[in-house]
Amino acid sequence: MNAPLKISMPAEASQAPKAYKLLIDGKHVDASDGRTIERVSPGHGFAVSRYAQAGATEVQAAVQAAHRAFESGPWPRMKASERAAVLLKAADLIETRLEEIARLDALESGKPIAQARGEIGGAVDIWRYAASLARTLHGESYANLGDDMLGVVLREPIGVVSIITPWNFPFLIISQKLPFALAAGCTAVVKPSEMTSASTFVLGDILLEAGLPAGVVNILAGHGADVGAPMVSHPLVEMVSFTGSTRVGKMTMAAASNSLKKVSMELGGKNGQIVFPDADLEAAADAAVFGGFFNAGECCNAGSRLIVHEAIADDFLRTVKALAEKVKVGDPLDDRTKVGAMISADHMAKVAGYVTAAKTDGGSVFSGGGQLASNAGQYLDPTIVRGVTEDMAIAREEVFGPVLSVLTFETIEKALHIANNTPYGLSAGVWSASIDTCMSVARGVRSGTVWVNTFMEGYPELPFGGYKQSGLGRELGKRAVEDYTEEKTIQFHRGQRTGWWVG
């Protein structure tokens, strides 16, 4: 039996929860009915934040502000270089406040502070990349339509965008959406998760300080039914960008369909790492542990399925188990921690239920498997489940916890069948020294991203998104700003009209 985790109480535990107001039309305001949401730190068990809780009244005010800012404000009409300058200033301010933002995310989500720092640093890079795209966004011209005709294709900002983000990467995911919408000249209403809103409110302050005009970005805390749903269905909203579960994504898409809004979605994943006997097995084992347990498995890109060749399965899994048992689980504010707290007690129980069901269905717990005792917070032991078959829920559904399911194969065809035998298609990994094997798997897996002899690395230059029920569209990459635009064709006729229709 492991000794109970000793969680140290931070200074914030003896202070009143930090209060955050809504951001509407450049002003910080309370909810009209005075309601608030209190967030209890999942790693420490004390109230860390309190947000004004928006409802229908605040959604209406925020959308109207964003609409006015788009229709008559300066932002969509600025030179691209001017918008880029604001985004670059925002990136600098984020970098200046990196430690503050990382600590907020660690306290509210339970993620390790060292990981949170890396995420905020990555977000800074994304804001700078988006600024560069603001200046390179362009249309097309066609001078090949005859001597009397010139065709021009413009790209114009789509309008008001509703942006809804999840709790697992609070600052990073808003940074994968908002700067590109702003670079295009759009305005936005943003709803972060009601469990991790603090860092998004800090971003709102940063944007105002960077020179963003009032009303261009509005930020609301609240629940999906009260805030997210009306943000999606509002007639003045032209586009919805959503990251979250596939279940809620389907509901969001249905609501947006009533007014035929453009929808971009990054949803769930059930991602496999396929390991062949000729791989660098030491590196693959480390990546298996990283892929399965990073962010406590609360990650759409988690390598939650380890698909291993039968010839090496026993030896390889012993190595994976030994590494898993070295992973430091504990206090999110400890720089040494690799796996922090689970987001909520309800979610932890849901994850544990998948492990119980797998055992009932014939699987066996090879490592970990239970809740860890602690003096505060909620923690799960990183878990490896063997004997998993393709029909089990743990092999097909998004567990979203520190649980690694192991399946085995004999042929490349079988490996691909297992990898593709889920409703999802977000990402995958392949480990082999053979370029032929790697190319065959990379071409054969139906996923938006395939990592070859590495796992879960990301760059702003590379698009991110999924096949099947893992989403619609792509984020990041050189076309990310284009997603927030409409194309307009203009045809110029020169000289006397020819081809008269009448007479």
KAGI-V617261 format. One record per residue. N is the residue number from 0. RES is the residue in one letter. PHI is phi in whole degrees, 0 to 359 (NA if undefined). OMEGA is omega in radians with two decimals (none if undefined). BURIAL is + if it has 24 or more other C-alpha atoms within 12 Angstrom, else -. Layout:
((N,RES,PHI,OMEGA,BURIAL) (N,RES,PHI,OMEGA,BURIAL))
This chain:
((0,M,NA,3.11,-) (1,N,290,3.07,-) (2,A,293,3.11,-) (3,P,302,3.08,-) (4,L,293,3.10,+) (5,K,257,-3.11,-) (6,I,257,3.14,+) (7,S,277,3.13,-) (8,M,278,3.12,+) (9,P,283,-3.12,-) (10,A,301,-3.10,-) (11,E,299,-3.09,-) (12,A,296,-3.13,-) (13,S,263,-3.12,-) (14,Q,247,3.05,-) (15,A,293,3.10,-) (16,P,304,3.14,+) (17,K,289,-3.05,+) (18,A,265,3.12,+) (19,Y,231,3.08,+) (20,K,260,3.09,+) (21,L,289,3.06,+) (22,L,248,-3.13,+) (23,I,226,3.10,+) (24,D,56,3.08,+) (25,G,80,-3.11,+) (26,K,240,3.05,+) (27,H,268,-3.02,+) (28,V,227,3.00,+) (29,D,278,3.04,+) (30,A,293,-3.07,+) (31,S,298,3.14,-) (32,D,260,3.07,-) (33,G,78,-3.10,-) (34,R,288,3.11,-) (35,T,223,3.03,+) (36,I,241,3.11,+) (37,E,253,3.14,+) (38,R,254,3.07,+) (39,V,264,-3.13,+) (40,S,299,-3.11,+) (41,P,290,3.14,+) (42,G,270,-3.01,+) (43,H,229,3.02,+) (44,G,84,3.09,+) (45,F,240,3.14,+) (46,A,288,-3.04,+) (47,V,256,-3.06,+) (48,S,217,3.02,+) (49,R,221,-3.12,+) (50,Y,247,2.90,+) (51,A,298,-3.05,+) (52,Q,260,-3.11,+) (53,A,285,3.04,+) (54,G,216,-3.06,+) (55,A,300,-3.12,+) (56,T,297,-3.12,-) (57,E,289,3.07,+) (58,V,299,3.13,+) (59,Q,300,-3.12,+) (60,A,295,-3.11,+) (61,A,292,3.14,+) (62,V,294,3.11,+) (63,Q,298,3.11,+) (64,A,297,3.12,+) (65,A,296,3.13,+) (66,H,294,3.10,+) (67,R,298,-3.14,+) (68,A,297,3.12,+) (69,F,281,-3.04,+) (70,E,286,-3.03,-) (71,S,227,-3.13,-) (72,G,275,-3.05,-) (73,P,281,-2.94,+) (74,W,304,-3.12,+) (75,P,292,-3.05,+) (76,R,260,3.11,-) (77,M,293,2.92,+) (78,K,296,3.11,-) (79,A,302,3.14,+) (80,S,295,3.12,-) (81,E,288,3.07,+) (82,R,296,3.13,+) (83,A,300,-3.13,+) (84,A,297,3.11,+) (85,V,294,3.13,+) (86,L,296,3.12,+) (87,L,293,3.08,+) (88,K,296,3.09,+) (89,A,299,3.12,+) (90,A,300,3.13,+) (91,D,297,-3.13,+) (92,L,290,3.05,+) (93,I,300,-3.14,+) (94,E,298,3.12,+) (95,T,296,-3.08,-) (96,R,256,-3.06,-) (97,L,306,-3.07,+) (98,E,296,3.11,+) (99,E,298,-3.10,-) (100,I,293,3.13,+) (101,A,299,-3.14,+) (102,R,294,3.08,+) (103,L,300,3.14,+) (104,D,296,3.13,+) (105,A,295,-3.13,+) (106,L,292,-3.05,+) (107,E,278,-3.07,+) (108,S,259,-3.07,+) (109,G,88,-3.13,+) (110,K,285,3.12,+) (111,P,297,-3.08,+) (112,I,298,3.12,+) (113,A,296,3.09,+) (114,Q,294,-3.14,+) (115,A,299,3.09,+) (116,R,300,3.12,+) (117,G,298,3.13,+) (118,E,293,-3.14,+) (119,I,292,3.05,+) (120,G,299,3.08,+) (121,G,296,3.11,+) (122,A,296,3.09,+) (123,V,304,3.13,+) (124,D,298,3.14,+) (125,I,294,3.12,+) (126,W,299,3.12,+) (127,R,292,3.11,+) (128,Y,294,3.11,+) (129,A,299,3.10,+) (130,A,300,3.12,+) (131,S,294,-3.14,+) (132,L,288,3.08,+) (133,A,303,-3.07,+) (134,R,274,-3.14,+) (135,T,254,3.09,-) (136,L,298,-3.09,+) (137,H,205,3.07,+) (138,G,259,-3.09,-) (139,E,219,3.01,-) (140,S,228,-3.11,-) (141,Y,230,3.09,-) (142,A,258,-3.09,-) (143,N,250,-3.07,-) (144,L,257,-3.08,-) (145,G,114,-3.07,-) (146,D,296,-3.04,-) (147,D,259,-3.04,-) (148,M,224,3.00,-) (149,L,233,3.09,-) (150,G,257,3.11,-) (151,V,231,3.08,-) (152,V,247,3.13,-) (153,L,262,2.95,-) (154,R,247,-3.11,+) (155,E,241,3.12,+) (156,P,301,-3.01,+) (157,I,289,-3.13,+) (158,G,132,3.13,+) (159,V,281,3.13,+) (160,V,244,2.98,+) (161,S,269,-3.10,+) (162,I,243,-3.11,+) (163,I,237,-3.03,+) (164,T,239,-3.06,+) (165,P,266,-3.05,+) (166,W,269,-2.95,+) (167,N,279,3.06,+) (168,F,225,-2.92,+) (169,P,302,-3.07,+) (170,F,271,-3.08,+) (171,L,294,-3.05,+) (172,I,287,3.04,+) (173,I,297,3.12,+) (174,S,282,3.03,+) (175,Q,272,-3.09,+) (176,K,239,-2.94,+) (177,L,301,-3.08,+) (178,P,297,3.13,+) (179,F,285,3.05,+) (180,A,298,3.12,+) (181,L,293,3.13,+) (182,A,300,3.14,+) (183,A,284,-3.09,+) (184,G,102,3.13,+) (185,C,281,2.93,+) (186,T,245,-2.96,+) (187,A,211,2.88,+) (188,V,241,-3.02,+) (189,V,244,2.99,+) (190,K,238,2.99,+) (191,P,285,3.06,+) (192,S,300,3.10,+) (193,E,293,3.10,+) (194,M,265,-3.06,+) (195,T,216,-3.05,+) (196,S,264,-2.93,+) (197,A,301,-3.05,+) (198,S,293,3.09,+) (199,T,289,3.04,+) (200,F,295,3.06,+) (201,V,298,3.09,+) (202,L,300,3.10,+) (203,G,301,3.10,+) (204,D,297,3.13,+) (205,I,299,-3.11,+) (206,L,294,3.08,+) (207,L,296,3.12,+) (208,E,297,-3.13,-) (209,A,285,3.11,+) (210,G,106,3.11,+) (211,L,292,-3.13,+) (212,P,296,3.12,+) (213,A,302,3.07,+) (214,G,88,-3.11,+) (215,V,291,3.05,+) (216,V,234,3.11,+) (217,N,236,-3.02,+) (218,I,234,-3.10,+) (219,L,235,2.97,+) (220,A,263,3.13,+) (221,G,164,-3.10,+) (222,H,270,-3.06,+) (223,G,302,-3.09,+) (224,A,293,-3.06,-) (225,D,273,-3.02,-) (226,V,238,-3.10,+) (227,G,300,-3.09,+) (228,A,299,3.11,+) (229,P,292,3.04,+) (230,M,296,-3.12,+) (231,V,285,-3.03,+) (232,S,270,-3.05,+) (233,H,299,-3.07,+) (234,P,292,3.14,+) (235,L,272,3.09,+) (236,V,272,-3.08,+) (237,E,261,-3.07,+) (238,M,210,3.07,+) (239,V,237,3.01,+) (240,S,243,-2.99,+) (241,F,231,2.94,+) (242,T,235,-3.12,+) (243,G,171,-3.09,+) (244,S,286,3.09,+) (245,T,297,3.14,+) (246,R,300,-3.14,-) (247,V,289,3.09,+) (248,G,300,3.11,+) (249,K,296,3.10,+) (250,M,296,3.14,-) (251,T,296,-3.14,+) (252,M,296,3.12,+) (253,A,296,3.14,-) (254,A,293,-3.14,+) (255,A,290,-3.08,+) (256,S,292,-3.12,-) (257,N,298,3.10,-) (258,S,243,3.08,-) (259,L,53,3.07,-) (260,K,289,2.96,+) (261,K,289,-3.08,+) (262,V,231,3.01,+) (263,S,238,-3.04,+) (264,M,222,2.96,+) (265,E,242,-2.94,+) (266,L,243,-2.99,+) (267,G,283,3.10,+) (268,G,210,3.04,+) (269,K,223,-2.83,+) (270,N,269,-3.12,+) (271,G,252,2.92,+) (272,Q,253,-3.07,+) (273,I,258,-3.04,+) (274,V,243,3.13,+) (275,F,261,-3.06,+) (276,P,299,-3.08,+) (277,D,271,-3.12,+) (278,A,285,2.91,+) (279,D,286,-2.95,-) (280,L,291,3.09,+) (281,E,294,3.11,+) (282,A,293,-3.13,+) (283,A,295,3.13,+) (284,A,295,3.11,+) (285,D,297,3.13,+) (286,A,293,3.10,+) (287,A,297,3.12,+) (288,V,292,3.09,+) (289,F,300,-3.10,+) (290,G,297,-3.10,+) (291,G,279,-2.94,+) (292,F,242,3.06,+) (293,F,305,-3.11,+) (294,N,56,-3.10,+) (295,A,56,-3.14,+) (296,G,72,-3.12,+) (297,E,274,-2.95,+) (298,C,208,-3.13,+) (299,C,297,-3.12,+) (300,N,268,-3.07,+) (301,A,306,3.06,+) (302,G,278,-2.96,+) (303,S,283,3.06,+) (304,R,241,3.07,+) (305,L,258,-3.04,+) (306,I,252,-2.92,+) (307,V,244,3.08,+) (308,H,296,-3.07,+) (309,E,302,-3.08,+) (310,A,296,-3.09,-) (311,I,241,-2.94,-) (312,A,304,-3.04,+) (313,D,297,-3.12,-) (314,D,295,-3.11,-) (315,F,296,-3.11,+) (316,L,290,3.04,+) (317,R,296,3.10,-) (318,T,293,3.13,+) (319,V,298,3.14,+) (320,K,298,3.14,+) (321,A,299,3.10,-) (322,L,291,-3.13,+) (323,A,300,-3.11,+) (324,E,287,3.08,+) (325,K,270,-3.09,-) (326,V,293,-3.13,+) (327,K,279,3.07,+) (328,V,256,3.09,+) (329,G,159,-3.01,+) (330,D,308,3.14,+) (331,P,301,-3.11,+) (332,L,269,3.06,+) (333,D,273,-3.11,+) (334,D,301,-3.10,-) (335,R,274,-3.06,-) (336,T,292,3.07,+) (337,K,255,3.12,+) (338,V,234,-3.11,+) (339,G,264,-3.05,+) (340,A,274,3.00,+) (341,M,283,-2.98,+) (342,I,298,-3.14,+) (343,S,201,3.10,+) (344,A,295,3.13,-) (345,D,296,3.14,-) (346,H,293,3.11,+) (347,M,299,3.11,+) (348,A,294,3.10,-) (349,K,297,3.13,+) (350,V,297,3.12,+) (351,A,300,3.13,+) (352,G,295,3.08,-) (353,Y,295,3.13,+) (354,V,294,3.11,+) (355,T,299,3.14,+) (356,A,296,3.12,-) (357,A,296,3.10,+) (358,K,296,3.10,+) (359,T,297,-3.09,-) (360,D,275,3.07,-) (361,G,114,3.08,-) (362,G,281,3.14,+) (363,S,221,3.11,+) (364,V,280,-3.10,+) (365,F,269,3.13,+) (366,S,202,3.11,+) (367,G,70,2.99,+) (368,G,117,-3.09,+) (369,G,209,3.07,+) (370,Q,287,3.12,+) (371,L,267,3.08,+) (372,A,292,3.12,-) (373,S,204,3.11,+) (374,N,281,3.10,-) (375,A,199,3.06,+) (376,G,79,-3.08,+) (377,Q,225,-2.99,+) (378,Y,223,3.06,+) (379,L,247,3.07,+) (380,D,287,3.06,+) (381,P,309,-2.91,+) (382,T,237,3.03,+) (383,I,242,-3.13,+) (384,V,244,3.08,+) (385,R,260,3.12,+) (386,G,69,-3.12,+) (387,V,278,3.06,+) (388,T,247,-3.00,+) (389,E,296,-3.09,+) (390,D,274,-3.12,-) (391,M,287,3.11,+) (392,A,301,-3.10,+) (393,I,292,3.12,+) (394,A,264,-3.04,+) (395,R,243,-3.04,+) (396,E,258,-3.12,+) (397,E,281,-3.11,+) (398,V,288,3.09,+) (399,F,62,3.09,+) (400,G,204,-3.08,+) (401,P,281,-3.07,+) (402,V,230,-3.13,+) (403,L,250,3.13,+) (404,S,264,-3.07,+) (405,V,250,3.01,+) (406,L,233,-3.10,+) (407,T,236,-3.13,+) (408,F,214,3.07,+) (409,E,246,-3.09,-) (410,T,234,3.12,-) (411,I,297,3.11,+) (412,E,297,3.12,-) (413,K,292,3.12,-) (414,A,300,3.13,+) (415,L,293,3.10,+) (416,H,299,3.13,-) (417,I,297,-3.10,+) (418,A,301,-3.07,+) (419,N,269,-3.04,+) (420,N,273,3.03,+) (421,T,214,3.08,+) (422,P,287,-3.01,+) (423,Y,256,3.08,+) (424,G,199,-3.09,+) (425,L,274,-3.10,+) (426,S,206,3.12,+) (427,A,197,3.06,+) (428,G,226,3.08,+) (429,V,225,-3.11,+) (430,W,236,3.12,+) (431,S,194,3.03,+) (432,A,276,-3.09,-) (433,S,268,3.10,-) (434,I,296,3.11,-) (435,D,297,3.13,-) (436,T,297,-3.12,+) (437,C,299,3.14,+) (438,M,292,3.13,-) (439,S,297,3.13,-) (440,V,291,-3.12,+) (441,A,300,3.11,+) (442,R,283,-3.02,-) (443,G,272,3.14,+) (444,V,282,3.13,+) (445,R,269,-3.12,+) (446,S,221,-3.12,+) (447,G,289,3.10,+) (448,T,226,3.02,+) (449,V,232,3.07,+) (450,W,266,-3.12,+) (451,V,247,-3.13,+) (452,N,56,2.98,+) (453,T,196,3.12,+) (454,F,203,3.01,+) (455,M,56,2.94,+) (456,E,260,-3.12,+) (457,G,218,3.13,+) (458,Y,218,-3.14,-) (459,P,302,-3.09,+) (460,E,288,-3.03,+) (461,L,254,-3.12,-) (462,P,294,-3.10,+) (463,F,225,3.11,+) (464,G,170,-2.98,+) (465,G,229,2.99,+) (466,Y,271,3.00,+) (467,K,50,-3.05,+) (468,Q,273,3.05,+) (469,S,269,2.99,+) (470,G,138,-3.14,+) (471,L,228,3.10,+) (472,G,83,-3.12,+) (473,R,223,2.98,+) (474,E,251,-3.14,+) (475,L,64,-3.12,+) (476,G,81,-3.02,+) (477,K,291,3.13,+) (478,R,259,-3.06,+) (479,A,299,3.13,+) (480,V,292,-3.13,+) (481,E,299,3.14,+) (482,D,299,-3.10,+) (483,Y,260,3.14,+) (484,T,233,2.93,+) (485,E,247,3.06,-) (486,E,264,3.10,-) (487,K,235,3.10,-) (488,T,264,3.06,-) (489,I,236,-3.14,-) (490,Q,245,3.13,-) (491,F,258,3.05,-) (492,H,259,-3.14,-) (493,R,248,3.07,-) (494,G,85,-3.09,-) (495,Q,288,3.12,-) (496,R,295,3.07,-) (497,T,238,3.12,-) (498,G,68,-3.12,-) (499,W,302,-3.11,-) (500,W,276,-3.14,-) (501,V,245,3.03,-) (502,G,81,none,-))
